Amino acid sequence: MVKMIFGYACVIYVILISANSLLIAQNKLNDYLITHDDSLALEKIIVEKYYVADSIDNKDTSANALPKNSITYRIFVDMKPGYKLQMVYGDKKHELFFETTTKFYNNNDADAITGFNVDLKKISTGNIALDSWITLGAACRGFTGIPREEDTSRLSLITNRSSLAKSDGLTKAVLPDFQLYNLDLTFFNNDSTAKRFSTINGAWAALGGVVGPTPENRVLIAQLTTNGKLTFQINVQIGTPTKGYVKFVAGKPEDSEIMFDGLNYK
């Protein structure tokens, strides 16, 4: 009988502790205006192999040689419908970096450090379409990037690449107000030895946030070309339908931050 009473007491104690923990967690969520749906706003990070360079690409050395078999990657943030990507960032506790074992390709003629200043008139010149840059949506002036599997238009703006002729991953869009904070982007401008881009106090953002151009709500954040092994670590801030926001981090979450494994790519 004593053992039975002791057992019941332990069960009740565990239930009370669990209920109290749940209440504390719920209060924390309420304090930061984060609902359960908000905590699931980030669905996944998509790393698309957009293009693989061949020997013809390698022959164009006029604007920095592109090694054969280099892969052009596009990175998308995939969110639930109704949510907006506000910022990609790094801070003292959550570094942001893109890294390769060789170097990232930067085209000297492109003069593009972000997707917003890729010149549409030059995009089919040489290897300009394969340049490396960061963005929040834009893949060239007036057009946003989408995964090629979603590009069903069968009309391509990139005419000098046969594999991109029917799906270039570009679609007409109204682009957001793009902002840079404490970032040195010379890394993406005529740097033939670019190997690691990082920040612990910088960000790129869209004033008011940005949504993907298709129902899947995927927003392009970077295009990176390299013949090495790509790794990265990023952190994102996503706006909620109730005008709040959620921060998803690659590691060591604090307060209302949410850990998301997909923000680490190895």
N, C-alpha and C positions, 0 to 999 in steps of 0.2 A: 504493500500500500504506500509506504514511504517513497519507494522508487517511482511508483506511478505518479504521485503528487509532484515529486521533483521533476519528472519528465514533462508533465503538463506546464509546470512553471517555466521550464527552459523554452518550450515551444512558444508560450505567451511572450516571454522576453524577446525572443528572436523576431516575432511578429511586430512587437512594439518598436524594436530597433529598426526594422525594415520600413515600417510605416513612417517613422520619424525621418529616416534618410530620404525617403521619397518626397516627403513634405519639404525638406530643406532643398532638395534638387528642384522641385516645382517652384519654390519661392525664388530660387536663383534664376530660373527661366523667366518667371514673371518680372523680376527686377530688370532684366535685359530685354523684355518684350519678345522673347523667342518662344515660339510654340513648337510642338512636336513636329509639325510639318516643316517649319523653318529649319529645324535641325537636320532635315533630310533634303534640303534645297539643292545641295551639290550631289549629282547622281554619279558622275564619273569624269575622269580626264581622258580625252581621246588623243592618242599620238598617231597621226596618219603618216604613212610613207607616201608622200605626195608624188615624188619623182625620183628615178634612179638615173644618174648621169652615165652616158655611154661615151664611146671613143670620139664621136662627133663633137659632143660638148667639150671634151678635153682639148680639142684642137683650137678652140677659141681662147687665145691667150692675151687678147688685146686689153682685157679689163680684169686681170688677175686669173691665173689658170685654175680651172676646176678639175680636180682629180677624177679620173674614171671611177665609176661605181660609188661616187658620192651620193648620199641620200638626202633629199630635201624633206624634212619633217614639218608637219603642221600640228600645232598643239591647240586643242579646243577644250573649253570648260563647258561641260554638259550639265544644265540645270533643269529643275522642274519648271513646268509652265507657270508663268506669273511672277517669276523671280528675275532680278536684273544683276548682272555683273557690274560691280562698282569699281573694283580696284584689284590689281595684282601687286603684291608688295613683299618687302623684306624688312625686318626690324632686328633689334639687338638680340632678341631671344628666338627669332625665327628667320634665319638667313634665307635669302632667295639666290639661287644660282642656276646657270646653264653651263655645262661643261662637256668637253669632248677630249678623247685621248690624242687627237691630232690637232686640227684647227677648224674653225668655222669659216665657211666661204663668204667673203664680202666682195661684191662686184664693184669695181672702181667707177664704172660708168653709171651705175644706178643712182648714186647720191641719195640713198634711202636708208635712214636709220629706223624708220617706223613704216608700217604698212600704209599709213595715211599719205606719205609722200612718194610712193611708187608711181612713176609717171605712166599713165595708161598708154600714151603715144609711144613709149619706149619698151613696153613690156615684151614685145616680140623681137627685140634686138639682142643678139648675142645670148648671154646667160643671165640677163637682168631679171627674168622671172624666177630665178633660183637664188636670188640674193637672200641674206639673213637679216631679220629685223624683228622688232616687237610691235604689238598692236593691241587694240581692243575692237576687233571686228574687221577693220579695213584691210584689204589685201592689195589695193591700189586706189587711186583717186576715184571716188564715186562708186566703188564696188566693195562688197564685203566678201569674206572667205567662208565657204561651206565645205564640208567633206565631199570629196568627189563622188561618192556613192549617192549623195543627195542631189547632185547636179544632173538634172534630167532635161536641161534646155537644149542640149545637142548643138549649142552655139558657143564657140570658144573665142576668147579675145587673144589667146596665145596661139599664134599661127605657125610658129617655127619649131614646134615639138609635136610629132605625130601622135604620141601617146596622150597628149593633152588636147588634141584637136576636137574631141567630142565631149570632153568634160574637164574644164580647167579649174573647177571649184571656185568660180567667181559668179556673183549675182548682184544686180543693181540694187542699191540700198541708200537710204539717208543715213549718213554716218554721224556718230555721236560727237559731242564736244570733248576732244581728247586732251588730257592733261598729263604732264610729267612732273614728278616731285623728286628733287635731289638725286637725279640720275645723270651720269656721264655716259652718253651714247656714242662717243667716239669709237668705242669697241665695234660698232656696226658700220663704221664709215672708213673705208679704205685701209683697214687693218688686216694685213695678210698673215699675222701671227696670232689672231684672236683664238684663245683656247678656253678661257673661263670668264664668264660674266657674272658678277655677284653684287649684292647690296645688303646692308643691314640697317639702312635708314632711307630707303627710297621706294618709289612706287610709280606705276602708270595707271591712270584712272579715266573714267568717263563721267563727266558731270551729269548727274541724274541717272546714271547707270545705262547699261546697254543689254538688249535682248537679242537672241539669235534670230536670223531672218526666216527660219522655218519652224514648224510646230515643235520640233525636237529641242529648240532653245539651246543651241550650241554656239558659243562665241569664240572666235579665233583670237589667241593671245600672242602667238609667235610663229615665225617661220625660220627654221634653222637648217642649214645645209652643211654636211660634214661627211668625210670618209672614215671618221673614227667612231668610237662607241659613245653614244649620247647618254648623258645622265642629267637629271635636273631635280630641283627642289623648289617648290613655289608655295605661296600662301595667297588666299583670295578672300575678298570681302564681297558678300552678296546681299543685295537689297531685298527686303521682304514686301509682300503685297500691302502690309500695314505700315509702311514707311520706316520700318526698323532695318536692322542689318544683322548679319551673322558672319563671323570670321572663322574660316576653315584653315587650319594650319597643318604643316607637314610633320610636326612633332612638338612635344612638350606643351600641350594646351594649358591655358590659365583662365580663370574666371569663366566667362561665357564662351571662350574659344572651343572649337570642335576639331578634334584630331581626325584627319582623313588620309588614309594610307596612299590613295591614288595620287596625292600631291608629290610623292617621291617616285622618281622614275630611274630604274637602274638596269 
